[in-house]
Amino acid sequence: MTDTEALVALNLLPRIGPVRVRKLLDRFDSPAAVLGAPLDRLRSVDQIGEETATIIHRWQDHCDVTKELNDVKARGLTLLSKFDEGYPAPLRDAYDGPNVLYVWGKLEERDRHSIAVVGSRRSTNYGNTATKKFSFQLANAGYTIISGLARGIDTIAHESAIAAQGRTIAIIGSGLAKIYPPENMALAEKIANGHGAIVSEFPLNTEPDKQTFPQRNRIVAAWCKALLVTECPAWSGAMITANLASEYGKQVYAVPGPIDKPTSTGCHQLIRDGATLVFDASQIMDDFGSLAFANTNKIIEEKSNELPLLEGDEARIYDVLSSDEMSVDRIISQSGLPASTVTATLLKLEMKRMVKALPGFRFARR
């Protein structure tokens, strides 16, 4: 049995989490040695009591490793353990990093340059607009967007990264055979088929529950270079993820919102507690620099006074704008275009350096 196969077995067992596995590996030479260890030696390991030691000693009564591995192969998935070269370095360094990762899609070396974007499942138009803007800009600059495939902000973050022709990784709180929420299956397929990967630490058929989502959140926090919260209430999974990111020593950013909206109280709390207030992705990129593999071919550089030729929605919106700042609502009203078209087109004009974004989702010509 290989080390990866042994870790898959340990991952399938009840009551055996990453921290306990780390303690076991500190005592035994390999994961396979853990599975073959005498009961008395297993009992002697810190935090491994009688019940857990018995489960490990009789591991074949509790899981079917062969079936799990065959199912992984049949689905065209990849399994990565801490012993594999492709396992993400930030997770390897985490004290509670997952034993194994199930990967649908492809992880790439450049994914080490990742920014997590998280927020409320019940997002507002304000939060959606902020998420589109930041995720598009960061993905366009070459950063991989990490999120959790949940409804609301997570979904917008993944979609915006794809729209920017960038990469995105969805870390889910269920097994890959139980994609959740089910309405995001099409999005998951799009991510896995050329735009990034869907990743889980859970066995294939694990159903999502109240425990799996906080476990997922720690992977998001540990993997990313920095974490951005675009909108969330005071009590939410996004706040848990942000706090975990701080514990891992990651930079946390937050987007301010209307002071009278409960949906913004989480971001305001984070800012008060030391998170960096941001209203444009350039402020994050200033901290981490530009990337050599950024999609610079999509950015039209300004040359003297010559402006690129605009057509369609871009021309229509640019004609509405002036050097004076305008709100998104006013741009929508004066252009006569749908809100989704306006926000997407403004992002494109920003990328062409023809429009500048201002606080409060206001825009002006450069």
C-alpha positions, 0 to 999 in steps of 0.5 A: 500500500502506498503512502497516498492509499494509506492516507485515503484509508485514514481519511475514510475512517470516522474520528480521524482528522488531520491533527490526529493523523499528524500526531500518528505520523510523528510516532510512526514511519509512514501512513501504512505503518499507522494502519499496521500498528499494534493496538497498544502502540496506537493507544499510547499516541497523544489524543488517540484513545481506546475507541480511535485506536480500535478503529484504526487497528480494524480499519478494514472493517470501516472503509473500502479503500479499493472501491474509493480509489476505483471510483476516483479513477472512474470519475477522472479525478486526481488524488493528492496527498501531502507526500505528492509533489503537486500538493499545495505548499501552503496546505502542507505547512498548515498544522491542520492541513488536509490528509488528501485532496480530491481534485476535479480539474487541474491545479497549476504552479501559478495557483500559488498566487491566489486570492480568496474572495468570500462573503455572504450567501444572501448577497445584495446587488452592492455585494455582487457588484463589488465581487464582480469588480474585484474578482475580475480585476484580480483574475485578469491580473493573473491571480487565481481566485479561491472561493467555496462554490456557495450561493451568493458571493462565492458564485459571483467570484468564480463566474467573474474569474472565468469571465476574465479568462482567469483561473479559479479554485472552488473548495467545497464542503462535501465530496466531489460526488455530492456537489453542493449547492446542486444548482452550481453543477454547471458552474463546477463543470465549467471551472473543472473543464479548463478554468481551474479545479474543484477541490475537496478533502472529503471522501467522494460521497460525503454529504454536506453538513454543519461540520463540513463547511467550517472544515472547508473554510480552513482550507480556503484560509490556509491556501490563499496568499490573502483573503478578501471579504466583499460583503457579509453580516456580523455572523457568517462563515465568511467571518470564520474564514477571515478569522482563520486567515488571520490566524494563519498569518494571511493579509485580510482585506474588506470592502466597506458598505452602507453603514445602515445595512446589516449585510455590511456589518461583518466587513466593518467589524473586520476593518475595525479589527485591523483588516485593510479597507479596499475599494479597488483591486489595485490596492491589493495588487500594490501589496503583492505586485504584478504577475509575469503571467498576467493577462496583459494582452487583454489590457490596452495601453494608453498611447499618447492621446490616442484612444482605442476604438469602442463599439456597442455597449462599451461605446454607449457607456463611455459616452454616458461617462464624463470626468465627473464621477457618476453612480452605477445607478445613474449610468444604468439609467442614462445608458438604458442598459441592464444592470448586469451589462453595465457592471460587466462593461465598466469592468472591461473599460477599467481593464482598458484603462479608460474608466477609473473606479471610485469609492461607493461604486462610482465611475468617471472617465480617466 
